[in-house]
């Protein structure tokens, strides 16, 4: 069975062919009672005398054309569709982060901290889906009735799977198996939900829908790294969109999104590993708490710490300075001339009294804190941007980054978004498109896309 997008092309071809072969026949059908227009009269031997085959009857050959036209998305709906897909992908990323933690040798009760984030992400995905469906025009409600019904059912199934998941995690007592089963059920519901949203995009002729010739979603890539003994999970997803071709060169726009929520949840442990120190004769630094929040297009790190400075003279220990307080560091992202991600950190509010505050404002302590915060963020970003496994092989050596920014999801979760482009020849463009199409098909069956692509962000 042809999709409506295909029927639209077929019907348009029939109409154009009919006009070119017999324009008088087409015009005759527009006259009253099937008469003729102007001086041309269809004779018994002419094409116009064959009846329905001589022209295009709006009730028949153009039916599919008008149906496809009626359900096409407006520019506002295209933007809303992208927001809907992003919210569904965000919910999936939250769940994947939970599942990755679940695979580690810990009790299930230790994963309850992610429960609220997953609940909010799923609820937002359902809300965006409902808002998009509610925005249909009357012709769209009629023409998209079947896919709309499927998505309404998917929404109910997703809600039930999310409630079951919450119950299992809330009742867990160190037993991970029931939690893992509930997480798999929720993953299946999200996958079905997302797949039918992709089908809806194709029906509405939205070019950036998954599997179309102009836009392809990259399968989420899971990665991890350690700060001392603290493991941090990063989930990276992306979209490649085909752009214009000039002078034998084809441009594909690339947008990569890294989920930094696990770094947020473990910010205190990470900075403790980076900054805590105890020198009997010197500095003693203890990180009490640290938070990492979006402040788009930047991010904000707030650190609560205790600081002491000691001196040792002739066997005696003297405390020279001591204080508690909060320090804020604002971090912005960009791309340097060499194509590498660059972070710039600025000291913000310093709520620490006395000499310790002065050390933070102008001394080594402030510089060290700023540098360690930047190092932790940059290391995480570089690890997540593993282009060798995220991008197809044909993009190797042709990918360039030109933008980077921090972004919030509306639920307090922090992402970093990298923007770039892939420029290839006509021959490689066809190869890249083929690889992206195959990767889209593999993703639906649970396999991973091809690996070994170019890496423009250093590791």
Phi, psi and omega per residue, in radians:
X1 nan 2.351 3.126
X2 -1.336 2.438 2.976
X3 -1.262 2.856 -3.087
X4 -1.112 -0.597 3.100
X5 -1.043 -0.708 3.133
X6 -1.217 -0.712 3.134
X7 -1.116 -0.578 3.103
X8 -1.063 -0.807 3.131
X9 -1.112 -0.748 -3.116
X10 -1.107 -0.798 -3.111
X11 -1.142 -0.687 3.109
X12 -1.093 -0.693 3.128
X13 -1.117 -0.752 3.119
X14 -1.050 -0.777 -3.125
X15 -1.095 -0.814 -3.129
X16 -1.102 -0.744 3.138
X17 -1.079 -0.707 -3.121
X18 -1.135 -0.702 3.139
X19 -1.156 -0.722 -3.114
X20 -1.201 -0.687 -3.076
X21 -1.332 -0.724 -3.063
X22 -2.554 1.353 -3.123
X23 -1.073 -0.616 -3.135
X24 -1.117 -0.643 -3.135
X25 -1.130 -0.683 3.131
X26 -1.175 -0.767 3.132
X27 -1.138 -0.592 -3.131
X28 -1.069 -0.608 -3.124
X29 -1.226 -0.328 3.131
X30 -1.503 -0.246 3.100
X31 -1.376 2.795 -3.119
X32 -1.144 2.311 3.072
X33 1.147 0.312 3.086
X34 1.390 0.323 3.115
X35 -1.307 -2.938 -3.097
X36 -1.907 2.872 3.100
X37 -2.076 2.311 3.128
X38 1.326 -2.698 -3.031
X39 -1.537 -0.228 -3.075
X40 -1.395 2.199 3.123
X41 -2.096 2.263 3.136
X42 -1.295 2.209 3.125
X43 -1.667 3.044 -3.108
X44 -1.076 -0.524 -3.119
X45 -1.564 -0.085 -3.072
X46 -1.455 2.860 3.120
X47 -1.070 -0.525 -3.065
X48 -1.197 -0.299 -3.087
X49 -1.492 -0.050 -3.069
X50 -1.394 -0.103 3.108
X51 1.584 -2.239 -3.017
X52 -1.058 -0.557 -3.111
X53 -1.262 -0.243 -3.070
X54 -1.403 -0.303 -3.094
X55 -2.593 -2.876 -3.120
X56 -2.031 1.987 3.119
X57 -1.546 2.124 -3.098
X58 -1.011 -0.486 -3.101
X59 -1.342 -0.263 -3.070
X60 -2.089 -1.446 -3.015
X61 -1.093 -0.547 -3.119
X62 -1.606 0.053 -3.114
X63 -1.054 -0.841 -3.133
X64 -1.148 -0.606 3.121
X65 -1.062 -0.842 -3.109
X66 -1.213 -0.610 3.100
X67 -1.118 -0.786 3.133
X68 -1.128 -0.677 3.139
X69 -1.150 -0.653 -3.077
X70 -1.177 -0.506 -3.076
X71 -1.728 -0.004 -3.138
X72 -1.067 2.498 -3.097
X73 -1.341 2.527 3.001
X74 -1.408 2.985 3.129
X75 -1.089 -0.642 3.096
X76 -1.147 -0.665 3.135
X77 -1.216 -0.588 3.096
X78 -1.086 -0.741 3.102
X79 -1.154 -0.717 3.131
X80 -1.156 -0.614 3.118
X81 -1.126 -0.743 3.115
X82 -1.086 -0.695 3.111
X83 -1.145 -0.657 3.121
X84 -1.116 -0.813 3.119
X85 -1.098 -0.682 -3.125
X86 -1.105 -0.690 3.141
X87 -1.190 -0.648 3.094
X88 -1.172 -0.738 3.103
X89 -1.126 -0.603 3.111
X90 -1.148 -0.706 3.098
X91 -1.120 -0.706 3.117
X92 -1.132 -0.675 3.128
X93 -1.144 -0.695 3.091
X94 -1.061 -0.769 -3.120
X95 -1.162 -0.693 3.132
X96 -1.117 -0.661 3.069
X97 -1.088 -0.692 3.094
X98 -1.110 -0.791 -3.105
X99 -1.139 -0.603 3.116
X100 -1.170 -0.694 3.072
X101 -1.158 -0.633 -3.104
X102 -1.116 -0.511 -3.126
X103 -1.311 -0.183 3.125
X104 -1.449 2.716 -3.065
X105 -1.300 1.242 3.089
X106 -2.348 2.861 3.089
X107 -1.298 2.638 -3.105
X108 -1.099 -0.457 -3.113
X109 -1.149 -0.367 -3.120
X110 -1.365 -0.107 -3.099
X111 -1.756 0.017 -3.117
X112 -1.129 -0.376 -3.109
X113 -1.115 -0.423 3.140
X114 -1.542 -0.102 -3.016
X115 -1.064 -0.812 -3.110
X116 -1.069 -0.724 -3.136
X117 -1.102 -0.713 3.136
X118 -1.181 -0.757 3.112
X119 -0.984 -0.839 -3.110
X120 -1.126 -0.702 -3.107
X121 -1.151 -0.757 3.120
X122 -1.132 -0.737 -3.131
X123 -1.116 -0.680 3.111
X124 -1.170 -0.683 3.107
X125 -1.080 -0.754 3.115
X126 -1.147 -0.683 -3.138
X127 -1.143 -0.760 3.129
X128 -1.136 -0.660 3.112
X129 -1.105 -0.809 -3.141
X130 -1.109 -0.733 3.141
X131 -1.087 -0.679 3.139
X132 -1.169 -0.797 3.139
X133 -1.133 -0.648 3.140
X134 -1.163 -0.347 -3.125
X135 -1.486 0.083 -3.138
X136 -1.164 2.522 2.960
X137 -1.326 2.949 3.137
X138 -1.042 -0.778 3.070
X139 -1.070 -0.636 3.116
X140 -1.199 -0.691 3.095
X141 -1.046 -0.655 3.137
X142 -1.317 -0.850 -3.058
X143 -1.270 -0.433 -3.106
X144 -1.918 0.450 -3.045
X145 -1.049 -0.783 -3.047
X146 -1.192 -0.837 3.123
X147 -1.168 -0.547 3.068
X148 -1.113 -0.735 3.100
X149 -1.086 -0.716 3.139
X150 -1.090 -0.727 -3.122
X151 -1.227 -0.577 3.061
X152 -1.129 -0.736 3.087
X153 -1.145 -0.731 3.099
X154 -1.022 -0.690 3.141
X155 -1.090 -0.754 3.110
X156 -1.132 -0.749 3.119
X157 -1.107 -0.691 3.141
X158 -1.145 -0.712 3.105
X159 -1.089 -0.729 3.124
X160 -1.155 -0.739 3.133
X161 -1.126 -0.661 3.127
X162 -1.170 -0.715 3.122
X163 -1.130 -0.727 3.107
X164 -1.112 -0.681 3.126
X165 -1.094 -0.779 3.141
X166 -1.073 -0.745 -3.138
X167 -1.086 -0.795 -3.102
X168 -1.118 -0.772 -3.133
X169 -1.175 -0.706 -3.117
X170 -1.152 -0.565 -3.098
X171 -1.630 -0.023 -3.080
X172 -1.134 2.450 3.084
X173 -2.259 1.020 3.133
X174 1.418 0.139 -3.141
X175 -1.894 1.957 -3.008
X176 -1.456 -0.394 -3.003
X177 -1.062 -0.866 3.110
X178 -1.085 -0.607 3.118
X179 -1.145 -0.737 3.124
X180 -1.087 -0.714 3.129
X181 -1.125 -0.751 3.119
X182 -1.139 -0.654 3.105
X183 -1.137 -0.667 3.104
X184 -1.153 -0.690 3.090
X185 -1.099 -0.727 3.111
X186 -1.158 -0.672 3.104
X187 -1.086 -0.735 3.117
X188 -1.095 -0.747 3.139
X189 -1.114 -0.705 3.112
X190 -1.163 -0.692 3.133
X191 -1.093 -0.787 3.105
X192 -1.098 -0.773 3.115
X193 -0.989 -0.847 -3.113
X194 -1.175 -0.666 3.137
X195 -1.098 -0.774 -3.137
X196 -1.245 -0.494 3.007
X197 -1.136 -0.657 3.060
X198 -1.109 -0.723 3.082
X199 -1.063 -0.699 3.118
X200 -1.078 -0.723 3.117
X201 -1.065 -0.682 3.104
X202 -1.157 -0.727 3.133
X203 -1.087 -0.566 -3.100
X204 -1.628 0.154 3.088
X205 1.030 0.660 3.072
X206 -1.509 1.988 -2.977
X207 -1.064 -0.487 -3.078
X208 -1.588 0.219 3.121
X209 -1.210 2.675 -3.066
X210 -1.014 2.342 3.080
X211 1.500 -0.038 3.106
X212 -1.350 2.982 -3.104
X213 -1.309 -0.292 -3.043
X214 -1.845 -0.249 -3.111
X215 -2.582 2.401 -3.099
X216 -2.388 2.290 3.054
X217 -1.514 2.275 3.079
X218 -1.436 2.430 3.129
X219 -1.086 2.392 3.131
X220 -0.982 2.378 -3.141
X221 -1.920 2.180 3.107
X222 -1.672 2.361 3.115
X223 -2.513 2.931 3.140
X224 -2.709 2.811 3.052
X225 -2.660 2.946 -3.106
X226 -2.171 2.424 2.934
X227 -1.944 1.878 -2.969
X228 0.996 -2.062 3.135
X229 -1.778 0.135 -3.097
X230 -1.672 2.000 3.121
X231 -1.461 2.401 3.116
X232 -2.133 2.237 3.117
X233 -1.712 2.451 3.088
X234 -2.266 2.269 3.045
X235 -1.982 2.163 -3.081
X236 -2.021 2.292 3.063
X237 -2.228 2.990 -3.111
X238 -2.899 2.925 3.102
X239 -2.340 2.316 3.020
X240 -1.983 2.152 -3.110
X241 -2.073 2.292 -3.119
X242 -1.360 2.290 3.141
X243 -1.952 -2.615 -3.048
X244 -1.410 2.813 3.082
X245 -2.068 2.285 -3.138
X246 -2.454 2.301 3.042
X247 0.981 0.678 3.128
X248 1.391 0.039 3.103
X249 -1.921 2.378 3.131
X250 -1.976 2.319 -3.109
X251 -1.882 2.259 3.020
X252 -2.030 2.209 3.085
X253 -1.410 2.440 -3.110
X254 -2.147 2.275 3.013
X255 -2.284 2.121 -3.095
X256 -2.036 2.308 -3.138
X257 -2.087 2.180 3.095
X258 -1.867 2.274 3.105
X259 -1.507 1.965 -3.114
X260 -1.775 0.328 -3.056
X261 -1.124 -0.570 3.140
X262 -1.217 -0.618 3.045
X263 -1.136 -0.675 3.075
X264 -1.024 -0.835 -3.068
X265 -1.171 -0.424 -3.089
X266 -2.010 0.407 -3.077
X267 -1.055 -0.671 -3.128
X268 -1.095 -0.837 -3.123
X269 -1.128 -0.677 -3.121
X270 -1.134 -0.816 -3.122
X271 -1.265 -0.499 3.005
X272 -1.075 -0.759 3.124
X273 -1.105 -0.533 -3.104
X274 -1.492 -0.585 -2.916
X275 -2.043 -0.495 -3.084
X276 -1.014 2.338 3.071
X277 -2.686 2.703 -3.141
X278 -2.456 1.713 3.082
X279 -1.857 2.158 -3.141
X280 -1.056 -0.683 3.089
X281 -2.049 1.505 -3.090
X282 2.690 -2.423 -3.050
X283 -1.659 2.493 3.014
X284 -2.219 2.031 -3.078
X285 -2.127 2.298 3.099
X286 -2.333 2.086 3.109
X287 -1.471 2.098 3.119
X288 -1.509 -0.723 -3.092
X289 -2.780 2.630 3.079
X290 -2.563 2.417 3.094
X291 -2.218 2.578 3.128
X292 -2.232 2.015 -3.055
X293 -2.295 2.682 3.089
X294 -1.293 2.469 2.991
X295 -2.481 1.084 -2.941
X296 -0.837 2.394 0.089
X297 -1.536 0.339 3.133
X298 -2.005 -3.010 3.031
X299 -2.330 2.725 -3.083
X300 -2.183 2.194 3.087
X301 -1.895 2.161 3.088
X302 -1.994 2.184 -3.051
X303 -2.125 2.213 2.984
X304 -1.751 2.201 -3.031
X305 -2.463 2.864 2.990
X306 -2.112 2.362 -3.070
X307 -2.310 2.409 3.028
X308 -2.381 2.560 3.001
X309 -2.225 2.214 -3.076
X310 -2.099 2.625 3.024
X311 -2.166 2.617 -3.137
X312 -2.182 1.947 3.122
X313 -2.239 2.149 3.079
X314 0.966 0.677 3.061
X315 1.431 0.027 3.109
X316 -1.871 2.548 -3.122
X317 -1.831 2.220 -3.131
X318 -2.215 2.233 3.089
X319 -1.459 2.100 -3.092
X320 -1.627 -0.574 -3.126
X321 -2.699 2.589 3.102
X322 -2.684 2.497 3.096
X323 -3.038 2.726 3.038
X324 -2.059 2.644 3.078
X325 3.070 -3.049 -3.117
X326 -2.120 2.375 3.122
X327 -2.187 2.390 3.088
X328 -1.980 2.435 3.095
X329 -2.235 2.165 3.103
X330 -1.706 2.225 -3.072
X331 -2.082 2.204 3.099
X332 -1.978 2.627 -3.104
X333 -2.020 2.553 3.049
X334 -2.715 -3.129 3.090
X335 -2.082 2.203 -3.129
X336 -1.312 3.024 -3.122
X337 -1.063 -0.474 -3.131
X338 -1.496 0.109 3.091
X339 1.490 0.108 -3.132
X340 -1.652 2.598 3.068
X341 -1.187 2.367 -3.116
X342 -2.211 2.311 3.092
X343 -1.968 2.416 3.080
X344 -2.121 2.137 -3.106
X345 -1.916 2.388 3.110
X346 -2.198 2.356 3.068
X347 -1.213 2.300 3.108
X348 -1.839 -2.307 -3.115
X349 -1.130 2.322 3.081
X350 -2.124 1.790 -3.100
X351 -1.797 1.188 -3.128
X352 -2.372 2.125 -3.072
X353 -1.386 2.846 2.947
X354 1.198 -2.636 -3.051
X355 -1.136 -0.591 3.140
X356 -1.101 -0.676 3.074
X357 -1.066 -0.678 3.110
X358 -1.172 -0.669 3.071
X359 -1.023 -0.696 -3.112
X360 -1.253 -0.602 -3.086
X361 -1.344 -0.614 -2.994
X362 -2.323 -0.070 -3.031
X363 -1.914 -2.953 -3.103
X364 -1.067 -0.609 -3.075
X365 -1.061 -0.794 3.125
X366 -1.126 -0.746 3.117
X367 -1.082 -0.745 -3.116
X368 -1.123 -0.768 3.128
X369 -1.076 -0.810 -3.140
X370 -1.081 -0.765 -3.107
X371 -1.171 -0.684 -3.120
X372 -1.219 -0.654 3.066
X373 -1.085 -0.807 3.134
X374 -1.094 -0.740 -3.117
X375 -1.097 -0.751 -3.135
X376 -1.103 -0.760 3.140
X377 -1.175 -0.793 -3.089
X378 -1.158 -0.700 3.104
X379 -1.062 -0.735 3.131
X380 -1.151 -0.779 -3.133
X381 -1.090 -0.801 -3.130
X382 -1.118 -0.624 3.106
X383 -1.189 -0.687 -3.138
X384 -1.238 -0.549 -3.123
X385 -1.496 1.052 3.137
X386 -1.526 1.432 -3.048
X387 -1.161 -0.339 3.134
X388 -1.133 -0.503 3.121
X389 -1.898 -0.332 -3.122
X390 -1.406 -0.669 -3.033
X391 -1.765 2.705 3.109
X392 -1.178 2.777 -3.114
X393 -1.026 -0.631 -3.060
X394 -1.221 -0.165 3.071
X395 -1.533 -0.065 -3.057
X396 -1.101 2.207 3.100
X397 1.440 0.003 -3.082
X398 -2.148 0.209 -3.069
X399 -1.830 2.289 -3.136
X400 -2.311 2.320 3.051
X401 -1.570 2.515 3.079
X402 -2.383 0.010 3.135
X403 -2.748 2.580 3.087
X404 -2.624 2.473 3.126
X405 -2.742 2.719 2.981
X406 -1.567 2.615 -3.068
X407 -2.586 2.439 3.068
X408 -1.691 2.644 -3.120
X409 -1.637 -0.034 -3.060
X410 1.626 -0.158 3.103
X411 -2.018 0.272 -3.126
X412 1.497 -0.080 -3.126
X413 -1.392 2.484 -3.104
X414 -1.809 2.262 3.009
X415 -2.064 2.748 2.895
X416 -2.073 2.302 -3.082
X417 -1.952 2.171 3.104
X418 -1.907 2.288 -3.139
X419 -2.046 2.445 -3.136
X420 -2.820 -2.865 3.133
X421 -2.605 2.721 3.066
X422 -2.082 2.101 3.137
X423 -1.989 2.103 -3.078
X424 -2.417 2.866 3.085
X425 -1.272 2.995 3.119
X426 -1.015 -0.750 -3.121
X427 -1.101 -0.804 -3.132
X428 -1.252 -0.491 3.103
X429 -1.108 -0.737 3.099
X430 -1.136 -0.682 3.113
X431 -1.142 -0.766 -3.141
X432 -1.111 -0.777 3.124
X433 -1.053 -0.729 3.112
X434 -1.101 -0.719 3.122
X435 -1.141 -0.682 3.126
X436 -1.161 -0.674 3.107
X437 -1.140 -0.767 3.128
X438 -1.134 -0.674 3.121
X439 -1.114 -0.637 3.108
X440 -1.114 -0.709 3.106
X441 -1.177 -0.670 3.130
X442 -1.169 -0.638 -3.117
X443 -1.076 -0.696 -3.119
X444 -1.137 -0.384 3.135
X445 -1.746 0.150 3.041
X446 1.585 0.126 3.132
X447 -1.665 2.913 -3.118
X448 -1.700 2.651 3.079
X449 -1.227 2.992 -3.115
X450 -1.113 2.724 -3.113
X451 -2.007 -2.945 3.086
X452 1.208 0.956 3.068
X453 -1.909 3.070 -3.064
X454 -1.200 2.578 3.086
X455 -2.063 1.954 -3.121
X456 -1.721 -0.171 3.086
X457 -1.820 2.201 -3.086
X458 -1.181 2.628 3.098
X459 -1.984 nan nan
